[in-house]
Amino acid sequence: MGKIGVLLINLGTPDATDYWSMRRYLKQFLSDKRVIEAKGPVWWLVFNAIILTKKPRSSGRAYDLIWNRELDESPLRTITRAQSEKLATGFADQPNIVVDWSMRYGTPSIEQGVARLTDQGCDQVLFFPLYPQYSSATTGSAMDAVFSALKSLRSQPTIRAVSPYFDHSCYIDALAESILAHHTNLTWEPEVTIASLHGLPVDFIAKGDPYQSQCETTVNLLRKKLGLKDWQLLLTYQSRSGRSEWIGPDTEETIVRMAQDGIKNLSIITPGFSSDCIETLEEIGIRAKQKFIDAGGNNCAVIPCLNDSDLSIAMLEKLVNENLFNSCKVLSEESEPFSVRPVERSFAMSN
């Protein structure tokens, strides 16, 4: 009996902050038609002559501010690896389950992750895109890379993907507990909490992307769990770029306006990210926070993502168990059934 692989998939990371490392990473990322749908000779010229000339330097400077100097890597790589290792520890008594991790852009690639699992004898693989809310530009793109990797295999494993968990009780509970724990440790009380999620062009939503609706559901459920009113937990969107219209309200514009209107104490959460990364640590933790202070605010706490905390690992393990229980035969060498705790729901099998 073969083994079962569990492959965590995160967005991606450059290998270093120098110009050429950043350029390689940005070229792969921004060439993805799921991320940027523009095409034609004008876009080709803008992309190659302007974006890939200027953006590697500015992005490299931003990464420099948050780089993990000890391991010489981005925090996203550090945290995703830790999530994989801790999740693997939770399945240590089940030798037929192999946990690994990969990145949609950069290394280790999804193709490399699939190869590592199949080389270890995994004939079933559970793919776990670490995006709570679905978007074509994130989960959709990750699964494109999965199918592309499988195309080259003579013997393909049976596959399944964990569904977006934007409304799952274990995700909402983990977020709420994390927020309460961090608020308790503050020496001041936040007047308002902002839930900042990555934005998307309005056009993406108009074409059928469910992302905005799922973001709204997440924040509504979190408000209910925490017993907060709409104005006490606001939904905003970050990372707006380009000239096209993006969904809003914009995070930075909102916090500046709040400070100008007299809000002095603010906390910010980023529940669209499973791991702290450039968007949470630099864009929110440094730039947005400073803008709030400069506009008249006194205190701004940026609550970390769930990362590799105990809350996070327990949540990931539950989601993996739910999927394995209903889709994969998990048998020991003696062909004894793998016993998992009762689950609340299951998802359809994908092949």
N, C-alpha and C positions, 0 to 999 in steps of 0.2 A: 504494500500500500504506500502510495506516495505521500509527500508532505503537503501542508498547506502554507502558503506564503501570505503574509500581510505586508503590503507596501504602502507606507505613508508617503504622501505626495504634497510638497509645499511649492510655493511659487518659484523661487529661484534666488540666486546670489552670484555676484561676481567673485572671481577667485582672489582678486586683489583690488586696490583702489587706484592703481596707476592708469594712465590714459588708455593703453591698449587692452588691458584687462576689462576696463569699463566699456570700451567700445565693442569688444566681442560680446559681452553680456547684453548690452543695449541693442546691438544689431539682431541678436537672436530674439530677444523679447519684443522689440518694436516691429520686427518683420512678421510676427504672427498675425495673420489676417483676422483671427478672433479678437485681437487686442486693438489693432488699427485697421479699419476696413478701407482706408484710402488706397487708391491705385492709379496707375497711369504715369506718363512721363513727367508731369509737373511734380507729383508726389515723389517719384524716384529722385528727382533733382533735389527737392527740399530735404528728403531723408538722408541722402548721401553727402550732399554738399554743405548742409547746414546742421541738421540734427546730430549726425554722427561725427561732426567736426567739433561742435561746441558742447554738446551735452555730456560727453565722457568726463570732461574736466569738472563741470559743476556737480555732477553726480558723484564723482570721485571725492570732491571736497566734503560733500554731505556724508558719504560713507566713512570718511576719515574721522568724523566727529563721534561715531558710534562703534568703530571697529573694535573687535575683540583682540587686543594687542597680545595677550598671553598666548592665544592659540593661532593668531594671525589669520583670522577669518571673520566673516560677518556674524552678528548675533543670531541671525536666522539659521545659519548652518549649525551653530553651537546648540541652539535650542531644539531644532528638529532632530538632530542626532540624539540629544538627551531624551526627547520624547520616545524615540524608537527604542533606545536602550532600556528605559524604564518600563515601557510597555512589554518588551521582551521578557523582562524579569517577572512580570505578572503571569507569563505563560511558561515559566521555567520548568514547571512540572508536567508540561505537555510537549514532549520532544518533537512531535509531529507538526508543531506550529513554529514557523520561522518569521521573525519580524525584521523588516528592513526599511530604509527610507530613501527618498530621491527628490530631485528638483525638476520642475517643468523646464526651467531655463538654467543653464550653467551645469555644474556637476555636484554630486553624482546624478546623471541623467536618468530618466525613467527607463530608457533602453538598458542602461547598465543595471538598474535595480531589478528589472525583469530577468536579465541574464544571471544575476547573482542568485536569485531565487530558484530559477529552473536548474541551474548548475548544482544546487543543493537537493534536487529531487522533488521540487514542488510541482505537482501536477494540477493544483488548484491555487488560485491567487485571488485574494481579496484586496482590491485597490481602494485606498482611503484618501481621497483629496481632502486636505485639511482646510476646507472653506465651509464655514457654517451655512452661508447663503449661496445658492447657485447663481452663477453668471456664465454666459457663454465664453466670456473672456478669461475665466478662471477654471472652474470645474470642466466646462466644455472643452477648453483647450487641453487640459490635463488628460482627459479621456481620448482626445485626438492622438496625443502622443502615446498613450497606452496602445491603441489600436495600430498605430504605425509601428511600434516595437514588435507587436505580435505578428505583423505581416511577414517578417523575416524568419519566423520560426517554423521549422518543418513539423514539429510536434507542439501544438499550442496547448497551454493549460486551460482548464475550465476557469472562467473568470466571473467576478462579481464586483460591484462597486458600492461603497457605502453611500447612501442617499444624503443630500444636504440635511443638516440637523438643526436648522434655524429655529424650529419650534419644539425640539425634543426637550422633555422635562429635565433630563440630566444636564443638558447644556444651559438651560435657563437657571436651574438651581445652582450650578457651579458659578455662573456669572454673578448671581445675586449674593452668594456667600462671599465671593471675592470682593465685591464692592463694599459690603458691610464690614468685612475684616479690615480693609484699607481705610475706610472712613473712621472706624473705631480708633485707629492708631494716629489719626490726625489731631493736632492740638487746636484746631479750629473746625467749624462746621460748614460744609459746602451749602451754599444757598441754592445752587442749581447743579445738576450733573448733565453733561452732554455725552450722548452716545454718538461718536463719530465713526462713520463707516465709509469705505472707499466709494467714490462717486463713479458714475457712468454717464456717457452722453445720453441725452434724452432720446436720440434716435435709436439707441439700442433697445430701450424700453418699448418704444413705439413698434419695433419689429417683433416684439414678443418675449424679450428677456424678462424672467420673473423676479429678477434681483431686487428691485425696489419694493415690491410687495412683500418679499420675504424679510427684508430689512425692517419694514414697518411692523410685521408680525413679531419679530424678535423683540423690538423695543416695547411694543404693546404688552407682550407677555412679561417682560422684565418689569415694566411699571406695575403690573398687577401683582407680581410676586413680591415686590418691595413695598407695595402700598403707596405708590407715588402718583401725583397728579401729572397731567401732560406737561405742564410748565416746569415741573421739578426734574423731569428726565426728558430732555429734548433730543430729537433725532436730527443730525446734520450729516453732510457728506463732504469728504476731503479729496485732495489730490486732483482738483480740477485743472485741466490743461487745454491748450489749443483754443481755437476760436468758436468751436461749436458749442451749442447750449448743453449744459450738464444738469442733472437732477440736483435739487437743492432742498433746503438752504445750505449754503457753503459754511464749513466749520469756522474758518478764520474770520470771515465777515461776521458771523454770528457772535463769536466771543468778543470781538472788538466792540460791536454794538452793545453787548451786555455790559461790558466794563464802562462804556460811555454812559450807559443808562443807570449806573450806580451799583451793579453787582460787584461785590468785592471778593467773594470766596467761591471758587469754582472747582469742580472735579470733572475729569474727562475719562471716558472709557472707550475702548476701540473693539467692540464685540464682533467685528467682521474679520478679525485676524486671530488665528489660533496661536501665533507666536509673535513676539516683538520683532520688529524689522525696521527698515529705513523709514517707512510711512508712520510708524508709531513712535519710534525713538527720536528721529530727527525732525520730521515734519510736525508732529504733535508735541513731543516731549521737549523740543528746543524752540522751534520757530513759533508755533501757535501759542505755546505757554508764554513766551516772551512778548508776543503781541498783546496778550491779555494784560500783562503787567504794564506794558508801555501805554496802554489805553486807559489805565487808571485802576486796574484790579490789584488786589493785595496778595491773594494766595491762589495758586492753581496746582492741583495735584493730578498727575496723569497716572491712572491706575494701570499697572502692567497687564498684559494679556495673560491668559491662563498658563501659557508656556508649558513647562514641565513640572508644574506644581502637583501636589497630591490630588487636588481637585481635578486638574486636567487629566492626569493619568487614569484616575477612576472613571472619568467620563469616556475617555477613549477606549478603555477596556470594556466598558458596558456596550458601547456601540459595536465594537468588534465582536463581542460575544453574541449580540443579537443577530448579527449577520451570519456568523459561523454556525450558530445553532440551527438555523433554518435552511442553510444552503449547501454546506460542505460536510462531507463525511469525515469526521475527525476520529481516526482509529489508531490505537496503539499498536505496537509490534505484535501483541497477542490478540489483535482484532477486538479489543474491548472498546465499547462506545465511550466517547469523550463526554463527560458529564459537565454541564454548565448550569448556572443558577437559572431559575425561571426568567423569562423575558417578557416584556410588555407588548412588543410588536415586532413584525418582521417585514422584510422588503422582498420584492420580486427578484428572481434570479435573472442575471444578464449573461448571455453567452456570445 
